[in-house]
Amino acid sequence: MKRSIWQAAARRLELPALQRDADVDVAIIGGGITGLTVALKLSRAGRTVAVLEAGTIGDGTTGQSTGNLYATIGSRLSALRRKWGEETTREVVAARAGAIDFIESKVGEFGIDCEFARCAWHLYTPPEALADDALLERELDAAIDAGLSARLAPSAPLPFATGPTLVIVEQAQFDPLKYVRGLASTIASERCAVYQNTPVTRIDGEAGVVHTDRGRVSASHIVVATHTPKGSDLANLQVAPYREYALAMRLRSADYPRGIFWSAGDRHHSIRSYRFDDSEYLIVVGERHKTGQADDTVDRHARLEAWARAFFDVATVDLRWSAQGYYSPDELPYIGKSVGSDKVHIATGFAADGLTWGTLAGLIIGDEIDGTENRYAERFRPSRLDPAKSAKKLLAEGVNVAREYAVGRFGAVPAAGEAGELAAGEGRIVKIDDERVALSRDGEDRLHAVSAACTHMGCIVAWNAAEQTWDCPCHGSRFSASGAVIEGPALDALKPVRWPPTAS
Ligand SMILES: Cc1cc2nc3c(=O)[nH]c(=O)nc-3n(C[C@H](O)[C@H](O)[C@H](O)COP(=O)(O)OP(=O)(O)OC[C@H]3O[C@@H](n4cnc5c(N)ncnc54)[C@H](O)[C@@H]3O)c2cc1C
């Protein structure tokens, strides 16, 4: 896996793996910002808690994000207001602003050194595109209406000429990885066990048991804080997975932008700066595509770099990474009890706004389990269904998934013997008898052969050359070349296939 700037700046976090069976009030699967906020809330409320993290705390999407905290949302407040009305838009902004205040207060209370700082958020008209002028006006109106302190400026404080810019003050930035690792170190205690390197392999919601290869944890409540729920949760069929690419670069000049900058153009770039180890870095994020549906993943970083070089005096490109977000059809996340269960709680559909949504989810789920009323809980209930707000996107994504499923399962694929040689770093789907096999060659010239059928719902995975992974184009599960689960709804690895195949 490529390292993000936060991972490059991070110190090791020593926490144990699960050693034996345990019995707690609440088992939390996933040690990102969502899982740790729930753990903080419930352990402080006197519950016994076990956090089970597959890898290292914060190394999921939280540690690969941009570290921006804002009360607005990526899909635009004006669009939210059109869909949900003024009251809900105000509620969303108040809830998100409250979540940022919560982070700020915990940074202070626990003395977490994560460079939390208040700053302005900007939506600027980029020089390379004629943005829809009316968009900024609409956003200004929606932001003020929702209670934010916003204004229009003639340009953005960037080292290149921009058009009009919407500015919202008192937003914030931090190092998200230092924050969640700070939370983990603070709350890890006898009452709140935090386990790393402990992947959950099965969730039995009925019985209240989560299984791992290192033991099982029984609990009255299970929180699936894995960014999208594991297994066959309804929410997995409603959210759409997209990947995005990021670069950290050093500049020749000192022209590092101060604050959060989003482009209002079609290409949706996000820009910020960050300093560590006495060097300043420019972070640029963009080039989004649906997971498993781009065959030019290697070019995406190159395109992002070319864009950055056109506007900044880039000296070196130091870090490249990419990450995944899950987009809900009605623009709001799903937070709370999983549909049909009283014991399992989920949180997903955060788009690329989930440092704040994840914190809010932690607070809502914490209250839900603690039996405390939370005034935002109803708004984000996973069982909500309002076709007027979600049907269009659900239908479009459903058609897309059905097409990917059909093309993957029934499209033409070369037989194993006719597929030709694979170069290092290449991957290809081949056919052996009726089975589709995902074949790849790694940098050390080893061939890997695994079943190409995603273990979530059977779609055929696609090779991601930039990450050297197999990505599912239907619901975003991702696997290593040798089949291990990396992220997404799948719980089981891709099945190994004997290679070379024996003649049948
Ligand atoms: C490129 C990009 C930039 C972004 N920038 C921002 C930003 O600036 N601001 C913002 O608000 N949002 C941003 N986001 C979104 C935000 O990063 C995420 O929504 C948020 O971090 C999700 O947090 P989480 O805790 O729910 O999930 P994660 O941080 O992904 O945590 C889930 C954890 O679950 C673990 N896990 C998975 N499966 C298992 C298992 N079987 N057993 C045990 N553990 C398991 C994973 O290892 C992982 O650590 C960005 C997203 C992207 C893609």
The ligand as an ORCA input file, in Angstrom:
! r2SCAN-3c Opt
* xyz 0 1
  C      -9.228     10.895     -0.950
  C     -10.177     11.149      0.205
  C     -10.026     12.304      0.967
  C     -10.893     12.553      2.040
  N     -10.749     13.720      2.740
  C     -11.650     14.025      3.702
  C     -11.579     15.280      4.384
  O     -10.686     16.096      4.158
  N     -12.540     15.542      5.307
  C     -13.548     14.668      5.582
  O     -14.395     14.966      6.419
  N     -13.596     13.452      4.988
  C     -12.679     13.115      4.056
  N     -12.747     11.904      3.433
  C     -13.702     10.883      3.916
  C     -13.208     10.298      5.246
  O     -11.818     10.076      5.194
  C     -13.907      8.975      5.584
  O     -15.288      9.088      5.336
  C     -13.701      8.614      7.054
  O     -12.333      8.621      7.346
  C     -14.320      7.261      7.360
  O     -13.979      6.913      8.675
  P     -14.389      5.500      9.256
  O     -13.847      5.401     10.620
  O     -15.854      5.305      9.078
  O     -13.679      4.452      8.263
  P     -12.131      4.057      8.193
  O     -11.247      5.157      8.578
  O     -11.930      3.451      6.836
  O     -12.008      2.959      9.302
  C     -12.544      1.658      9.138
  C     -11.593      0.697      9.800
  O     -12.185     -0.590      9.800
  C     -11.151     -1.536      9.676
  N     -11.718     -2.803      9.215
  C     -12.230     -3.097      7.999
  N     -12.615     -4.386      7.960
  C     -12.361     -4.917      9.177
  C     -12.532     -6.215      9.746
  N     -13.049     -7.245      9.043
  N     -12.155     -6.405     11.037
  C     -11.628     -5.391     11.767
  N     -11.431     -4.143     11.258
  C     -11.795     -3.907      9.984
  C     -10.210     -0.912      8.665
  O      -8.921     -1.479      8.758
  C     -10.260      0.555      9.049
  O      -9.216      0.939      9.903
  C     -11.903     11.626      2.360
  C     -12.051     10.465      1.608
  C     -11.214     10.228      0.528
  C     -11.418      8.989     -0.292
*
